[in-house]
Amino acid sequence: MNRKKQFGLLLSLIIFMVLVVCGATIGLLYNISFESTEERLTEIVHNQASFIESVAIFSKDHLTDYAGGWEQAALTEIIYAHENFDGFGETGEFTLARLDGDMMVFLLNHRFQSTDIPQPVPFNAELAEPMRRSLSGKSGLVIGPDYRGETVLAAYEPVNVLNYGVVAKIDLSEVRRPYIVASIIALGSTLLLGLITSIIFIKVTSPVLKQLESSELMIRSTFELAAVSIIHFDFESNILLANKGFGKLTGYTDSDLMKIKLPDLFCNGIENLPEVVSYKSETKGSVPYEKNMELVTRQGDKIWVNTHISLVSDYKKLPKYFIAIMVDINEKVRIEKELQRYTENLEDIVKERTKKLEEIQGKMLKQEKLAALGQLAGSLGHELRNPLGVMTNAIYLLLIKHESSDEKTKEYLTIIDRQIKLSNKIITDLLEFSRIHKATRAQFDIRNIIEEILSSSNTEGLIIDKYLDSEGIKLWADIDHVRIILQNIIGNAIQAMGGTGNLEITGRSNDDRIIISIKDNGCGMDEDTVRQIFDPLFTTKERGIGLGLSICKNLAEINDIELSVESVPEKGTTFFVEIPKEGEHEEIT
C-alpha cells in the first residue's frame, strides 16, 4: 500500500471516529430527552387524573341536584377548567374519553390551543391505542398510534370514579426532530470539516510524502544495487531480507534463505553469536562485530568475506534486528596467503637461486676453460703428434734391430712404446673434444662394432657374456660415433674390473630404439660420481684427463642417442645406450 492510500485511509478513519462520537453524543442526548418527556407526560396524566377524580368526588357529594346529574356537573367543571390549560409542545395533547358500548367517545381534547372533540373510535380498532389501555383500567407509557393514526409517545391512566380514561401524548416525530436535525448538521459539518482538513492535509503533506518516497526509493536502490552483500536477521538468526549482491555472491534465492539460519552460511558458523547478540542488545548497538570468515555458497564453494554486523534500534533505542554487511575478500586472502607462503619460503628460494647462480657461474667458468683448452688442444695436438710419430717409428726400428738383445732392453722399449701410445690417446681425446663433429647416419649391424672393440681390447682374465640377436641388430646412426661411444664405455668397464670379472653385453629392442646395456661387476660408483661422470675434465683414474665420457655425451646428442647409467659401489656399473632403429641418410652437426 502506497503512502497516499495510507493517508487516505487514516483520514477516513478519523472522519468515521468523529461521526461515531457525534452519533453517540446525539444518541445519548436523545435518550435523556426521551426519558425527560416520558416523566413529563407521566406527571401530566397523573395530575390530570387526580384532578378529575377530585372534581368527580366533589360533584357526587355536593351537586347531586344538578340538571343532568353529578357526572354532567363534574364534566362541565373539568371542561371549564381546561379552557385555560396552556398545553405542551407543538403536538402535545390531553384527551379524556369514556366507553359507550364498543365505542370510545372523546369528552375533552386539548391540542394546539384547540379543544375540538375528536370523533368516536371503535374500541377494537387499531387506532387510539393509549386511550384503549386507559379505558381498560391500565396506566403507564406506550409508543403507538393515537386516534389519528400518528405514532405518539403517550402516558395513560384511568379515572375510576367516572370510568373515564385520561391520556397525555406527544407526536414521536416532535421528540425525534431536533436530534435528527442535529445529526444531519453534525454529519454535514463533519464531512465538510473532513473535506477541508483533507485538502489542507494533502497540501501540507504532499511535499513531505514526495520527499519520503524519494528517500525510500534512494535507500531501496542503495540496498539493492550496493556492490557489497547486505542481509538483515533477527535475534534467532533467521534471515529477514537480503539484497541482490548477496544472491549474486552466494547463489541463494529468497526462498532458500527462508529455510536456513545465518550461522549455516559459514564454514564454522559465527563464533559466540548468542553472546554477541546479547551483548549488543545490552549496549544498544554501540559495539559492532567484525571478522573475516569463510562463506559457503549454494554450490558448496567457499569464499572469504569480511563480515561487519551492527544492531539496528527503533526510535526508542530498543533493539529491533541486525544488519550484516559482507565484502568479498577472497582474492585478497589468496594473495595474502601466497605472500605469506613466499615469505616463509623466501630463505629457501634465496638459497636455491644462489645455488643455481653458483652452478651457472661454475658452468660458465668451466666452459671458458674448455674453450681455452679446445684452442690449446687444437694448436698443440698437431705439434705433439709429429714427435710422437718419430718416436714410435724409432722404437719399432730399435725392437727390430735389437731383436736379439736381452729381455731387460726389450722390456724398457715396450714400456716406452706403451707410454707413447697413451700420450697419443690423450692427444686424440683432446682433438676429439675440440673438434666440431658431424654425424652421417646410416644403417649398420651393432654386432660387428662390438666384436671389433672386444677383439682389440685386453680381455684376458674376463668372462664376456653377449646376448645379442643372432639375426643382427640394425641401427641408424653415425657408425664411427657409435664405435667411439661403445669403445669408451667398454674400455672403462674392463678397467673398472682390474683384470678379473664378468662383462655382460645385452641388446634388446622396443618400438623405435635398440637398447644396448653394458654391465660390469667392478668397483662401482657413488651417487655424486654418477652425477659428474659426463662432465669434462672429471675423472677418478690415476691417468687420463677426463674427456672420454664427455666426448661420448656430445656424440650421443648429435646422433639422438640417449645415455644413462646405474651404479652401486663395490657391486658394479651398468651403462644404457639407446640408439634409433631406422631413418633417412642425413648429416647432423
Buried (B, 14 or more C-beta within 10 A) or exposed (E): EEBEEEBBEEBEEBBEEBBEEBBEEBEEEBEEBBEEBBEBBBEBBBEBBEBBBEBBBBBBEEBEEBEEBBBEBBBBBBBEBBEEBEBBBEBBBBBBBBBEEEBBBBBBBBBEEEBEBBEBBEBEBEBBBBBBBBBEEBBEBBBBBBBBEBBBBBBBBBBEBBEBBBBBBBBBEBBBEEBEEBBEEBBEEBEEEBEEBBEEBBEEBEEEBEEEEEEEEEEEEEBEEBEBBBBBBBBEBBBEBBBEBBBEBBEBEEEBBEEEBBEEBBEEBBEEBEEBBEBBBEEEBEEEBEEEBBBBEEEEEEBBBBBBBBBEBEEEEEBEBBBBBBBBBBEEBEEEEEEEEEEEEEEEEEEEEEEEEEEEEEEEEBEEEBEEBBEEBBEEBEEBBEEBEEBBEBBEEBBEEEEEEEEEEBEEBEEBBEEBEEBBEBBBBBBBBBBEBEBBBEEBBBBEBBEEBBEEBEBEEBEBEEEBBEEEBBBBBBBEBBBBBBBBBBBBBBBBBEEEBBBBBBBEEEEEBBBBBBBBBBBBBEEEBBEEBBBBEBBEEEEBBBBBBBBBBBBBBBBBBBBEBBBEEEEBBBBBBBBBBEBEEEEBE
